[in-house]
Amino acid sequence: MTTQTTSLQALHQQLRDGTLSAHALMQECAQQYAQHEPVLHAYKHWNGDAAQKQATAIDSLLKQGIDLGPLMGIPTSVKDLYGVPDMPVFAGSSHALPSNWQQAGPVVRSLLSQLAPITGKTHTVEFAFGGIGTNAHWGTPVNPWSVQGEHRVPGGSSSGAGVSLLQGSALLALGTDTAGSVRIPASFTGTTGLKLSAQLWSNQHIVPLSPTLDTPGLLARSVEDLAFAFCAMDSHINHDDSTVPTLHGLQGLRIGVPEHFFWDEVSPDIEQLIRQTLSQFEQWGATLVPVQIPHCNEVYDVFKVGGLGAPELSDLLHNNLPDWLDRLDPMVQMRVEAASTMTSNEYLRRRRVLRTGAEQVKPLFQMVDVVMTPTIAIAPPTIEAMRHTDAYRHANLLTLRNTSIANLLDLCALSMPVGADSLGLPVGLQLMCANKQERRLLSIGRAIEKQLGTGQQILGTPAL
C-alpha cells in the first residue's frame, strides 16, 4: 500500500468504506519517518507511538459508525509553535517553554476534536523569525530536493512542515505565516501552502512572533488537499460549512500581474518559468491584467527595518521569556536587540503605514480576481552559503520579499508548484486574493492544478 499519491478526500472515503485502516495509514507514515528522518530531520518531537495507538482506536470507532470529522485518521504534523497537550514547545529555542504553552488553542483543538493523529512537532526557525529555515540550536531540516552530498535549506520559518510531507511521515501539516513562513517552505519543497487572512483563525496558544501579523496556515501535497483540510478545520473553528467553489477551467479569470517590485532580482530561470506559466493561463482563457500594487514599496520599507515582528517579539521576550534573551540564535538576536530601543512613535508610525496600505489595496480586487507573482525570487540556497551574516541577510530578505506583501496588506495567499528551475529545484507560483476570500483563492488554485497537475506529477520524486 502507498498513500503518497492519494488525495485526502480519497483517503477519507477509504477509511470509511473499510478499504483502508487508520492503523495501516499511520503505520506507513511511521515507516517513512524511520526511513527518512535520520537524513531529513523534519521533527523536533516525534509522537508516532501515541499516534499509532490513537489510529487503532479510530478504526474501532469508525467500525461503530462514529465519525468525528473529515480529518479523522489523517496523520498531521504540527509546527513547534503550537500548543499540543503533553508535547513540549521549544519554538525553535534552546530549551522548552513553560508547560502552560502546551495548552491547545482553537486550531489544534479542531484537529484533536476530529481525531486527526498528530505525528509530532516539526522544526521551526527560532521564534519563527526568519525565512530561510535555519536553526542554530537543533540543526536545519534538509530540503529533500538537495542532491546527494549537499544540504539546501527547506525554507522557513515552518522549516520542518514541508519536509514532513515529502518524507511521507505526515499527510497534512500545520504551520504559521507572518511574512511567508508557510508559502516559503511550500515553494522550496514543491508542496502547497495556504496563508490565511489575519484573525480568520485564532492565534490563541500559538507562540507569537507578531500578534498583529501572525496567521495560522496549512501545508499539503496539493491544492485539492489544502481545500479539503481548510473546509474541514474551518467548519470546527468558525462553524462555516460552506465549500470551495468549483471553477471549470480558467476562462474569464482576471489575473493581476504586477509589473514592478516582485520581479526585481528574480533568478532568470524562475522568471522565465513563471512568465511561461502565466502565458499558458492566457491560452486557457484567462486575462492577464498589468497592475500596480498600491503602497507596495512603502509597506516593504517598513518590513526591511524590522516591521512589526521585531518589536513585538522583543516585547514578548523581555516581558514573558527574559531567560531566553541571552541564548538566542545570533541571526535572531541581532534583530531583537535592534528593536529593543524603538520608540512608541516609530512603532505606531509603522502600524499606520500598514493600515493605509491595506485600505488602498482593496479596490484592486474589484478589477482582478487574483494577483499572481513568483513566490520566491531565488532558489533554496545551501546551508553552507548561509553561514556568513551578510549572505544570510541578503538571501533572507529576497526569500521573504514577495510573500511578505500579503501579510503587510492583509491578503490571503497560497503557493503552488509550477515546475523546476535550471537546478531541478521546485519553483512556486504565489496567488493572492482579497481579505477573507480563502475559498475563492482555493478554487482558483484548484482549477490551475487540474490543468497543470499536482506537484508530484510536475516534479516527480525528490532525490533524498
C-alpha positions in Angstrom: 0.0 0.0 0.0 1.1 3.6 -0.7 -0.7 6.8 0.2 1.8 9.2 -1.3 -0.3 9.9 -4.4 -3.8 9.5 -2.8 -5.7 12.7 -2.1 -7.1 13.4 1.4 -10.6 13.2 0.0 -9.9 9.7 -1.3 -8.2 8.6 2.0 -11.2 10.0 3.9 -13.5 7.8 1.9 -11.3 4.7 2.1 -11.2 5.0 5.9 -14.9 5.0 6.0 -15.7 2.2 3.5 -13.1 -0.1 5.1 -10.7 -0.4 2.3 -8.0 1.3 4.4 -7.5 1.3 8.1 -6.2 4.3 10.2 -3.7 1.9 11.7 -2.2 0.9 8.3 -2.1 4.6 7.3 -0.3 5.7 10.4 2.0 2.7 10.2 3.1 3.7 6.7 3.8 7.2 7.9 5.9 5.8 10.8 7.8 3.7 8.3 8.5 6.7 6.2 9.7 8.6 9.3 12.0 5.8 10.3 13.5 5.6 6.8 14.0 9.3 6.0 14.1 11.2 9.3 17.8 10.5 10.0 18.7 12.4 6.8 15.9 14.9 6.6 15.5 16.0 10.3 12.0 17.3 10.0 10.9 16.8 13.6 11.8 18.3 17.0 9.4 15.8 18.7 8.1 12.6 17.2 4.7 11.3 18.5 4.5 8.2 16.4 3.8 5.6 19.1 0.9 7.6 20.6 -0.5 8.4 17.1 -0.4 4.7 16.3 -2.4 3.8 19.4 -4.9 6.5 18.5 -5.2 5.2 15.0 -6.2 1.7 16.3 -8.9 3.4 18.4 -10.1 5.4 15.4 -10.6 2.1 13.4 -12.8 0.8 16.2 -14.9 4.0 16.3 -15.3 4.1 12.5 -16.5 0.4 12.5 -19.2 1.5 15.0 -20.3 4.3 12.6 -18.8 7.1 14.8 -17.4 9.8 12.6 -16.0 12.9 14.3 -15.0 14.9 11.2 -13.3 14.8 7.7 -9.8 14.7 9.2 -10.4 11.7 11.4 -7.5 9.3 10.9 -5.4 11.7 8.7 -1.8 11.9 10.1 -0.9 15.6 10.6 2.3 17.3 11.7 2.3 20.5 13.8 4.8 23.3 13.8 6.7 23.6 17.1 4.9 26.9 18.0 1.5 25.4 18.6 0.5 24.2 22.0 -0.4 20.5 21.9 -1.1 18.7 25.3 1.7 16.6 26.6 4.1 17.7 23.9 6.9 20.2 24.7 7.0 23.6 23.0 10.5 24.8 22.2 9.5 27.4 19.5 12.9 26.6 17.9 14.7 27.9 21.0 17.4 26.2 23.1 15.1 24.9 25.8 11.4 24.1 26.4 9.0 26.9 27.2 6.9 26.6 30.5 4.2 23.9 30.4 1.4 26.4 30.1 2.4 26.9 26.5 1.3 23.3 25.8 -2.4 24.2 26.0 -4.3 23.6 22.8 -5.9 26.6 21.1 -8.8 26.6 18.6 -6.7 25.4 15.6 -5.1 22.4 17.4 -8.5 21.7 19.1 -10.0 21.4 15.6 -7.6 18.6 14.9 -8.0 16.9 18.3 -11.8 17.0 18.1 -11.7 15.3 14.7 -9.2 12.7 15.9 -6.5 13.6 13.4 -3.4 11.8 14.7 -0.7 14.3 15.4 2.6 12.8 14.2 4.8 15.3 16.1 6.2 18.8 16.3 8.2 19.9 13.3 11.2 22.2 13.5 10.9 26.0 13.2 13.3 28.9 13.0 13.7 30.2 16.5 10.5 32.1 17.4 9.6 31.9 13.7 11.9 34.9 13.0 13.4 34.0 9.6 12.5 32.9 6.1 15.5 30.7 5.2 14.7 27.9 7.7 17.9 27.7 9.6 18.2 26.8 13.3 21.4 27.1 15.2 20.2 25.1 18.3 18.7 22.0 16.7 20.0 21.9 13.2 18.2 22.8 10.0 16.0 20.3 8.2 17.3 19.1 4.8 15.4 20.1 1.7 14.6 16.7 0.1 15.4 18.2 -3.3 19.0 18.6 -2.3 21.3 16.3 -4.4 23.5 13.8 -2.6 26.2 15.4 -0.5 24.6 18.9 -0.3 22.3 20.5 2.2 19.8 23.0 0.8 17.6 24.9 3.2 13.9 23.9 3.3 12.5 27.5 3.8 11.1 28.9 7.0 10.0 29.6 9.4 7.9 26.4 9.1 11.0 24.6 8.2 10.0 21.0 9.0 6.5 21.2 7.7 7.1 20.8 4.0 9.8 18.2 4.7 7.4 16.1 6.8 5.0 15.9 3.8 7.7 15.0 1.3 9.2 12.3 3.5 5.7 10.8 3.9 5.5 10.9 7.7 2.5 13.3 7.6 -0.2 13.9 5.0 -1.1 17.4 6.3 1.0 20.0 8.1 0.2 23.0 10.4 2.4 26.0 10.0 2.2 29.7 10.7 2.8 32.7 8.4 3.9 36.2 9.5 5.8 37.2 6.3 5.7 34.0 4.2 6.5 31.2 6.7 4.0 28.8 5.2 4.4 29.7 1.5 8.2 29.8 1.5 8.7 26.2 2.7 5.9 25.1 0.3 7.7 26.8 -2.6 11.1 25.5 -1.7 9.9 21.9 -1.2 7.4 21.7 -4.1 4.3 21.4 -1.8 1.4 23.8 -1.4 0.8 26.3 1.4 -2.1 28.5 2.4 -1.7 31.7 4.3 -5.0 32.8 5.9 -6.3 36.3 6.4 -5.3 37.7 9.7 -7.8 36.9 12.5 -9.7 34.4 10.4 -8.4 31.6 12.7 -7.4 32.4 16.3 -3.7 32.6 17.2 -4.5 31.6 20.8 -1.9 29.2 22.3 0.5 29.6 19.4 3.8 31.2 20.4 3.7 34.6 18.7 6.2 36.4 16.6 4.0 39.3 15.7 0.4 39.1 17.1 -0.6 41.8 14.6 0.6 39.9 11.5 0.7 36.2 12.6 -1.7 33.8 10.9 -2.1 30.0 11.2 -1.6 28.2 7.9 -1.7 24.8 6.2 0.7 22.9 4.0 -0.3 19.9 1.9 0.7 17.8 -1.0 -1.8 19.5 -3.4 -4.2 22.4 -3.6 -7.0 19.9 -3.6 -5.8 18.6 -0.2 -5.5 22.2 1.1 -9.1 22.9 0.2 -10.3 19.7 1.8 -8.4 20.4 5.1 -9.3 24.1 5.2 -13.0 23.3 4.9 -12.7 20.5 7.5 -11.0 22.8 10.0 -12.9 26.0 9.3 -16.2 24.2 10.0 -14.9 23.5 13.5 -13.2 26.8 14.1 -15.7 29.2 12.6 -18.7 26.8 12.2 -18.6 27.6 8.5 -19.7 24.6 6.5 -19.5 26.3 3.0 -17.5 24.5 0.4 -14.8 25.7 -2.0 -16.5 26.7 -5.3 -15.6 24.7 -8.4 -14.2 26.6 -11.3 -14.5 24.8 -14.7 -11.2 26.0 -16.3 -9.7 29.5 -16.3 -12.0 31.0 -18.9 -12.7 34.6 -17.9 -10.4 34.7 -14.9 -8.8 38.1 -14.4 -5.2 37.6 -13.3 -3.4 40.7 -12.0 0.3 40.6 -12.9 2.4 43.3 -11.1 5.0 44.8 -13.4 7.1 46.1 -10.6 8.7 45.1 -7.3 8.0 41.3 -7.4 10.4 40.7 -10.4 13.4 42.6 -9.0 16.4 40.3 -8.7 14.4 37.2 -9.6 16.6 34.4 -10.9 16.3 34.4 -14.7 15.2 30.8 -14.9 12.5 31.3 -12.3 11.2 34.4 -14.1 11.1 32.6 -17.4 9.1 29.7 -15.9 6.6 31.9 -14.1 6.0 34.1 -17.2 5.6 31.0 -19.4 3.1 29.6 -16.9 1.1 32.9 -16.9 1.1 32.9 -20.7 -0.2 29.3 -20.6 -3.1 30.5 -18.4 -3.8 33.2 -21.0 -4.0 30.5 -23.7 -6.5 28.6 -21.4 -8.9 31.7 -21.4 -7.6 33.8 -18.5 -7.0 37.5 -19.0 -3.6 38.9 -17.8 -4.1 42.4 -16.4 -0.9 44.5 -15.7 -1.4 46.1 -12.2 0.4 48.2 -9.7 0.1 47.2 -6.0 -0.7 50.4 -4.1 1.6 51.3 -1.3 3.8 48.3 -2.0 7.1 49.9 -1.6 6.0 51.9 1.5 4.9 48.8 3.4 8.0 46.9 2.3 10.2 49.7 3.5 8.6 49.1 7.0 9.3 45.4 6.7 13.0 45.9 5.8 13.7 47.8 9.0 12.1 45.1 11.2 8.4 45.7 10.5 6.2 44.8 13.5 7.7 41.4 14.0 11.0 42.7 15.6 9.4 45.0 18.2 6.6 42.6 19.0 8.9 39.7 19.5 11.2 41.9 21.6 8.3 42.7 23.8 7.3 39.0 24.2 10.8 38.0 25.2 11.5 40.9 27.6 8.2 40.7 29.4 7.4 36.9 29.2 10.5 35.0 28.5 13.5 37.0 29.7 15.7 34.0 30.3 15.6 33.2 26.6 17.2 36.5 25.5 20.9 35.6 26.2 20.5 32.2 24.4 19.1 33.4 21.1 20.4 32.3 17.7 22.7 35.2 16.7 20.7 35.7 13.5 17.6 36.3 15.6 19.3 38.1 18.4 20.7 40.9 16.3 17.2 41.9 15.1 15.6 41.6 18.5 18.3 43.8 20.1 17.9 46.4 17.3 14.1 46.6 18.1 14.5 46.9 21.8 15.2 50.7 21.6 12.4 51.5 19.2 10.2 54.5 20.2 6.5 54.2 20.6 6.1 56.8 17.9 8.0 54.7 15.4 6.0 51.6 16.2 2.7 53.5 15.7 4.0 55.0 12.5 4.7 51.6 11.1 1.2 50.4 12.0 -0.3 53.4 10.3 1.6 52.7 7.1 0.4 49.1 7.0 -3.2 50.2 7.7 -3.1 52.7 4.9 -1.7 50.1 2.5 -4.4 47.5 3.4 -7.1 50.1 2.7 -5.6 51.2 -0.6 -5.2 47.7 -2.0 -8.9 46.8 -1.6 -10.1 48.5 -4.9 -7.6 46.4 -6.8 -9.6 43.2 -6.2 -12.7 44.8 -7.9 -10.6 45.0 -11.1 -9.0 41.5 -10.9 -9.9 38.2 -9.3 -6.4 37.2 -8.2 -2.8 38.6 -8.3 0.0 36.2 -9.3 3.7 36.5 -8.8 6.7 34.3 -8.2 6.5 33.0 -4.7 10.3 33.5 -4.1 12.9 35.3 -6.2 15.7 32.7 -5.7 16.3 29.0 -5.4 16.8 27.5 -2.0 20.5 28.2 -1.1 22.8 25.7 0.6 23.3 25.8 4.3 27.0 26.4 3.8 26.3 29.7 1.9 24.2 31.0 4.8 27.0 30.8 7.4 28.1 34.4 6.7 25.9 37.1 8.2 25.8 39.4 5.1 24.9 36.4 2.8 22.2 35.3 5.2 20.6 38.8 5.4 20.6 39.2 1.6 19.1 35.8 1.0 16.6 36.1 3.8 15.2 39.4 2.5 15.0 38.1 -1.1 13.2 35.0 0.2 10.7 36.9 2.2 10.2 39.9 -0.1 7.4 38.7 -2.4 5.5 36.7 0.3 5.6 39.5 2.9 3.4 41.8 0.9 0.3 39.6 1.5 0.8 39.8 5.3 1.6 43.6 5.2 -1.5 44.3 3.2 -3.7 41.7 5.0 -4.5 39.5 2.0 -4.9 35.7 1.8 -2.4 33.9 -0.3 -1.2 30.5 -1.4 1.9 29.0 -3.1 1.7 26.1 -5.5 4.4 24.4 -7.6 4.5 25.0 -11.3 7.8 23.4 -12.3 11.5 23.3 -11.6 14.4 25.7 -12.2 17.7 25.0 -14.0 19.0 23.2 -10.9 15.9 20.9 -10.8 14.6 22.7 -7.7 10.9 23.4 -7.2 9.5 26.8 -8.3 6.3 28.2 -6.7 3.6 30.5 -8.0 2.1 32.8 -5.5 -1.7 33.6 -5.7 -3.1 36.5 -3.6 -6.8 37.3 -3.1 -8.6 39.9 -1.0 -9.0 39.6 2.7 -11.4 36.7 3.8 -11.5 35.3 0.2 -9.9 32.0 1.1 -12.5 29.9 -0.7 -12.2 31.9 -3.9 -8.4 31.6 -3.7 -8.5 27.8 -3.2 -11.0 27.5 -6.1 -8.6 29.3 -8.4 -5.6 27.2 -7.3 -7.6 24.0 -7.7 -8.6 24.9 -11.2 -5.0 25.6 -12.1 -3.9 22.3 -10.5 -6.4 20.4 -12.6 -4.8 21.8 -15.7 -1.1 21.6 -14.7 -1.1 18.6 -12.3 0.0 18.3 -8.7 3.5 18.9 -7.5 4.3 15.3 -7.6 3.0 15.0 -11.2 5.0 18.0 -12.3 8.2 17.5 -10.4 8.5 13.7 -9.8 10.2 12.3 -6.7 12.9 14.2 -4.8 16.5 12.9 -4.7 16.6 12.3 -0.9 
